[in-house]
Amino acid sequence: MTPEMTMKCQPYTPPRKTRNRWHEHAAIRAVALALMTLSAADATEREVAVDVRTVEPRVVSGRLLSFSLHDGATVQTGAEKQIVKIPCADIIRMATRATMSQNTAADEAGLRDRTTQGGDQWAITFTWGDVLWGRVIGARGESLVLETADLGEIPVPIDAMGRITSARAASGVHRESLHWLNRGRNMGDDRVLLTNGDVLRGFISAMDSDGIAIDTGTGPTTAPFRFVVAARLAHALPPATPRPYLLLTLRDSGKLTATALDWSEAGVEARLRGGATVQVDADRIVAVDVIGGRWEWLSDHRPVSFEQAPMLGPGWEYVTCGSVSGGPIQVAGVAYERGIGVHSRSNLVFELNGEYREFVTLFGVDDDSGPLADVTVLILVDGQRRFEKAHVRRGGLFGPVRLDVARAGRIELIVDYGDNGDMQDRFDWVEPGLIR
């Protein structure tokens, strides 16, 4: 520890101050208004090649002519320049040919330490789930100013932040502390994790280029950013975003929610959660996901029950959008954003309530498993066995499995022991979804 790094945890007394977090709409509008600094003049006319994945299933590839939440996508395909119109409700994801950077592709806790232009990279997670990557360059009022590659300088109000994480969290030294910091529930205080393992608890009153100011109940303390691994702010849950809406994946700077979007050859105009309209160069967008159409990700649903029966040792929890080993889902050398990681023997049960007509999934043993992994995969619909495959081993991606679930009440996803009991049986349900 360096001589200047002398902060220690203080006995915690709840601070008298309270911060009106989500209901401070002016703070949210400040984010959106700042994004408007990227003007329409920055969006240049160009052709955009896209691959549109639909519920049919099919992928429509070609030149994007237009796209909006109301009218869907119009794509010019093939040498014959056929025009294909796809309703927005039928779209799962529209991907461009832009290259996604490591900032966007990887989870912030899994990145190696990165610096750019002499400053640390940070990930800010908003209260409603959006994530922005950038470099902390200062403060403006009650906002932290983040310099992003895709959207320029953005002031982010403290009242809009759920979490701020440094890229140094990737070192692995802080994994256990980060797990506690990120998974803690019903927090009544703000928390700052330091590089020496200490955790400051209290009320975060300000952030600027120097660090995070936190009142621990015995007086204010400033934690310099060079000593901060991550911070989490206590919030009431924000209201849900009205559906349907869009999730924009940016090339370098994270993901943003859009409640409206108009994409033409001249560029992209989006209305962000918060109400403001912004202009974005189409080359800065990697993908657009439609949330609330006919497709629903099973990973967005909470199971009504989960059972895990290890042969020896402690049990395993299921992991949403990750493997049970703590890393990203990766099967047969390919990484996937969406899915559910489990360990044999496991049984996930989801209520369908007769609301869906089809269930779709890929599956496989995670690449992080060993050569002894061997499982039997079963899918039950209303108690009836509708799919079974034995001796699923590492190295292969299986499916897609498509099952008619019209009028079905529930579905059970079972991963049973194969050869070798439960040895190394780390398994992934890959991109499972429900179609209305």
Sequence and secondary structure as in RCSB ss.txt:
>XXXX:A:sequence
MTPEMTMKCQPYTPPRKTRNRWHEHAAIRAVALALMTLSAADATEREVAVDVRTVEPRVVSGRLLSFSLHDGATV
QTGAEKQIVKIPCADIIRMATRATMSQNTAADEAGLRDRTTQGGDQWAITFTWGDVLWGRVIGARGESLVLETAD
LGEIPVPIDAMGRITSARAASGVHRESLHWLNRGRNMGDDRVLLTNGDVLRGFISAMDSDGIAIDTGTGPTTAPF
RFVVAARLAHALPPATPRPYLLLTLRDSGKLTATALDWSEAGVEARLRGGATVQVDADRIVAVDVIGGRWEWLSD
HRPVSFEQAPMLGPGWEYVTCGSVSGGPIQVAGVAYERGIGVHSRSNLVFELNGEYREFVTLFGVDDDSGPLADV
TVLILVDGQRRFEKAHVRRGGLFGPVRLDVARAGRIELIVDYGDNGDMQDRFDWVEPGLIR
>XXXX:A:secstr
  TT           S     TT HHHHHHHHHHHTTS GGGS     EEEEEETTTEEEEEEEEEEETTTEEEE
EETTTTEEEEE GGGEEEEEES    HHHHS GGGS   EETTEEEEEEEETTS EEEEEEEEEETTEEEEEETT
TEEEEEEGGGEEEEEEGGGGGSTTHHHHHHHHH  S  SEEEEETTS EEEEEEEEEETTEEEEE SSSEEEEEG
GGEEEEE          SSEEEEEESSSEEEEEEEEEEETTEEEEEETTS EEEE GGGEEEEEEESSSEEEGGG
S  SEEEE  SSS     EETS TTSS EEETTEEESSEEEEESSEEEEEE TT  SEEEEEEEE TTS TT  E
EEEEEETTEEEEEEEEE BT  EEEEEEE TT  EEEEEEEEBTTBTTT EEEEEEEEEE 
